[in-house]
Amino acid sequence: MDEPETCWVLLGEAAEGQDTACNRFSDLYAPMVRATLRARWRGGVLVSEVDDATQEVFVECLKEGGALRRAADAEAQSFRAFLFGVVRNVARRFEERAQRRRDAPVTRHVLEANAGADDETLANIFDRQWVMALVERARERMAERAKHAGTDAVRRVELLHLRFVEDLPIRTIAKRWNVDPTRLHRDYARARQEFERALREVILYHHPDAPHAVERELREVFAEL
């Protein structure tokens, strides 16, 4: 888990062109950018341009004098809002290019497939992908800690997966593992506490100076689970 203390430190290093920071920035956020664009353009011809659009988002962020440099220089800004703004602008750019190709045989289908794909729709898609990315990073953080904490900790990570991802009731998991359900409920409560700690740290990474924003986003994430 070697990473800068906050996302703004990472952004600053990436904006200065440090290769490790640029790669880390892309690794962290490319999956959610790609998923957002794919969901927005699902079923349309533009879905074939998702990878190109994702690349353009990061070119826009990392180029000299680009969005990342401006964000790193800002006194106060939401990283979430910053990244959404870049994704929105790139999505608009690709859609405008499609509209300019009115004489191309494929254009009618492009426009029909993207009818109603407004900024509010994109924001909702982005927010959902953002939550999923936070949860995955928290799970990774919790799992990494569990490796050093012993078998019981690793088991609690698996318990959360079975409960949240596979949606199995505690009694079913207890029967599968041949353990006392009462004990497993206690383990589950502890696992949730460990996950909440990891999730809080991941959210704090994006809101280093805004404790109220951390608590608000923490509630929002748990509401989605």
N, C-alpha and C positions, 0 to 999 in steps of 0.2 A: 504494500500500500504506500509506496514511495510516491508522493504527489505533493504539490504545493499546498500550503495551509488553506488557501482560498482559491476560488476560480479566478478571481481578479489578478492574483499573482501569476497564475498560469497564463491568463490572457496577456498580461504585460510581457511575459517572457516570449510567448508566441509572436506577439506584435513586434518584438525586437528581432525576430527571425531565428530564434534558437530552435534547432532541429528537433530536439527531444520534446520541447514544449509544443511545437507545431504538430508533431505526431501524436502526442498525448491528447491534444485538443481534438484532433480529428477522430481518434479512436473512441473518445468519450461520447462525442455528439453526432458523428456521422450516422450511426444506426437509427437514432430517433428522427433525424432530418430526413433520411431515406424513407422511413416508415410513414412520416407525415405526408410527404409528397406522393408516395404510393397510394395511401388511403384517399387523398384528395382526387387523384386522377384514376382511381380504380375503374376499370371497364372502358376507359377511353384510350385513344391513340397516344396521348401524352404519357401514359404509363411507361411507354418504351423509352422515355427520356428522363426517367427518374434518376438514373445513375449520373447522367450528364448534369442534371439540375443540382444534384447533391454536390458534385464536384465544383459547380459554379458557386454554390453557397460558401464553400471553404476557400475558394480562390478569392471571392469577395471579402471574406474575413481576413485572410492572411496576406493579401497583396500589400505592397508598400503604399502607405497612405489609405488603406482600406478601412472597412468597418471595424475590424478588431483594434486597429490603432486608435481610431476615434473613441471607441468604447473604453479602452485602457486609459485614455486621457481624461475621461469624464469624471467629475467629482462624485456623482452619485447616480447610479443607474441599476435597474434590475437586469441581471444577466439573462433571465428568462425572457424579458421583454426585448432585450437586445437581439438574442438569437432568433426569436420569432419574427422580429422586424426584417432581418436579413432573409429568412426563409420566405416570408410573404413577398418581399420585393423580387426575389428570384423567381418565385412561382408566377407572379404577375408578368415578369419579363418573358417567360416561356409561353404563357398564354397569349400575350400580345403578339409574339412572333407567329403563333399559330393563326391568329386572326389576320395578320398581314398576308398569310399564304392563302387568301380567299380563292385564288384560281387553281390551287392544287386540288387534285381529286379527293384527298383525304380530309380536307379542311372542314367540310360540313359535319363529318362525324366527330372531329375534334371539338368543334364548337358545341354540338349537341351533347357530347359526353361531359363537357364542363359547364353546362348551363346550371346556374344557381350555385356555383362554387365560389361563394363570396368570402370576404375576409373573416366574417363570423364563423363560417364553416371551417375555414382553415385554422382559426384560433382554437376551436373546440377539438379538432383533430390533434393539433399541436399539444394542447394541454393534456390530453389523454396519453399521448406518447411521452410527454415529460414525466407524468406520474409513473408510468411503467418503467422508464429509465431510472428514476429515483429508487423504486422498489428493487430493481435488479442490482443496482450498485450497493444498496443496503444489504441485500442477500449475499453478495460477493464479500462484503466486508465482514459480515457475521460468519460466513463459512471460513474465511481466512483466519479469523480469531479462533474458531472452533478447532482448527487443525492443531493449534498449540495448546488448547485447553483440555484435550482428551476425548475419549470415546463418547462420553455422555453428552458433551457439547456438540459433537458431530451428529449424534442421534437427534438432538433437538432441532438442528437445521433440517434434517430429513423429516422430522415431525411437522414442521411448518410447511414444508413442500407438500406433504400428503394432505394436510388440512386445507391449505389455501389454493394450491394449484390443482390437485386432484379432487378437492372438495369432499374428502372422506370424513365422516363423523369420528369423534374421538373413540367411541365404543368399537367402531369397525377397525380402527388402527390398533387398538388395544388387543382385539381378538387376533389380528394378523400377527402382532408381535408377541402374543401370549403373555401380556403383562396386565397388572391390575389397572382398570380404568381410572380409579381415584388417583393413583400415582401418576398416571399419564396426564390427567388434567392438571396436576401440579407442574409437571414438566412442560406442558403446553403454556401455562401461565408464565413460567420462567423464560421459555423460548420467545414469547411475545415481548417480554421486557427487553431481552437481548436484541431482538429485531428493532424495537422502537429506539433503543440507544443508537444502533447503527444507522437507522433512518434519520434520526435527529442530526447525527454528525454529517451525513450526506447533504441534508438540507442546509445545515449551518455553513457548509462549504460554499453554498451559493448565496447565503445571506449573512456574511460575517459580522455585520454591524447592525443587524435588524432582528433582535430576538422575538419581537411580536410577529414578524413575518415568518419566522421559523415555526412558531407555534401554530399559526394559521395554516401554513402549508402542511404541517404534520397532520392536522385535523382533516384537511382536504384529502390527503393521501389515504388515510384510514377509512374515510367515507367511501372511497372508490374500491376498497378491498372487499 
